[in-house]
Amino acid sequence: MQDDALQFIALEKIKYPYLNQFYKQVYKKGGAHRDEIAFILKDKGIICSAKLKPLGDHFLLTGVACDPIYAGKGYTSLLIKKILLVYPQPVYCFPYAHLTLFYQRLGFQIVSIDKVPEVIAKRFLIYTPKQNLLLMVYSSKSANKSW
């Protein structure tokens, strides 16, 4: 992975339609909404993307997607690491169980629903009846800094 030519960008909301085209091509669902903060890692085009959804004073990592051409090469991990450096407060996510190790390697930890803010717990309960998801949190205070 050559990251010297890569750009880490927090997208301006006016460019969300550009990101939504990427989501339609590689993610097949969702898109960037005005109430979210969208990030991309790009070279000539978007390599991967992720969003932070503010929920009160907390953030939920959503919409993590990678162009299949770049999958498995560390770009998505790099993007998430850069986001976590910009947002040092706890960041929550609801990944599928098969992604547990991926998120643990980034410093996320599985957390019990009774240990998270109410706004996060409520959002998690909205998603869990439909899908088998985990509740994870990244906290810079407890994360492994040896990326």
N, C-alpha and C positions, 0 to 999 in steps of 0.2 A: 504494500500500500504506500503510494507516494502522496503524502498529505501536504507537501509544500505548495502545490498548485490549487489545492482545495480552498473553497471559501465557505466559512460558517456565517450564515446570515439569519438575523431575525427579520422576517419579512414585514414590510409595510403592508397594512391592510389593503391598500389599493392593488397589491400584487397577488392577493389571495386567489383570484381567478386562474392565474398561472399555476399556482400550487394545486388547485382543484382539478386541473387537467391532469396533473401528475397522479393525483389520487385516483382518478377514474381509470388511468392506464394500469396502475400497479396494485392498488389497494381495493378497488371495486366497491368501496363503500365510504360514506362520509365525505368530509371535506373540511376546509378551514372556515370557521365562523368568526364573525366580528368580535365575539366575546372571548376569543382564544388568542394565544400568542403562538405564532407559527415560526418554525425554524427549518432551515434546509442546510444541507451540505451539498455544494455543487462544484462541478468542474465546468464542462461546456454546457451541461444541463443538470437537472436535479438528480442527485445520486440517492439521497434519502431525506426523509422529513419526519418531524414530530411536532406535537403541539402541547402547550401547557394550557389547561383550562383553569382559570381562577375560580375557586369555590370559597367565598368569604376571604379569609386571610391565608388560604391554603391553595396548593397547586396539584392538579391531577395531570399526569403525563398520558397523552392519548395520541391516536393516529400515527403511531410509529410505523413507517413504511419504507421499503428499500426497493429500488429498481432491481429486478431479478438478475440483471447482468452483473451487478455489484454485490449480490448476496454472498454472505460467508467470508467476506474480505476485511471485516472490521470497521466498515464505514458507519454502520448504524451505531455501534458501540462508541465510536469517536464522536458522533453527533450528540448522543445522550450525555457523554462525559462533559462535553462543552456546555451543554444546557445546564447541567448540574453545577458547573463552576460559576455560571452567571446567576443562578438562583440557589443560594446557600441554605435557604430554609427547607424544611422537609418537603419532599415531593412524593406523592402517592401514585400508584399505578395498579391496574387490575388486569394482569396478564393471564393468558391461558396457562394451564399447568405445565405444558410441554416447554414453556419458555422460562421456567423457574431458574434454571442454572444460568441462562443468559443474563437475567436481571440480578441474580446474586453476584455474579462476577463484576457487575457494575457497582455493587455496594448496597443494593436493595435487600431488604429483609422482609420475610413474611411476618405479618402482624395480625393480631386478633382484632376483630371488629370492635370489641369493647375498649381497645387501647387507642382508637383514632378519634379525631374530632367528629362531632355529630354530623356535620355537613358531608364529610367523606363517607361515613357509615351509611347515611341515607342514600347517597349516590350508588354506593356498592350494592346495596340491597335492591336497587332498581334493576341492575344488570344481572345479578346472580340467578334469578329464577329462569332466565333465558339461556344462560351459558355457564359453563363450569370455569369460574375465574378465581384467581387468588387475589388477596389483598396484600400489597407490598408497599413499603416506604423506604425512601432514601433519606438519610439524615447525615449531613456533613460532619456532625459531631461523632457519629458512630461508624461511619464508612471507612473502608480500607483505602488509604490514600496512595497505595502502591500501583496505580494504573500504569 
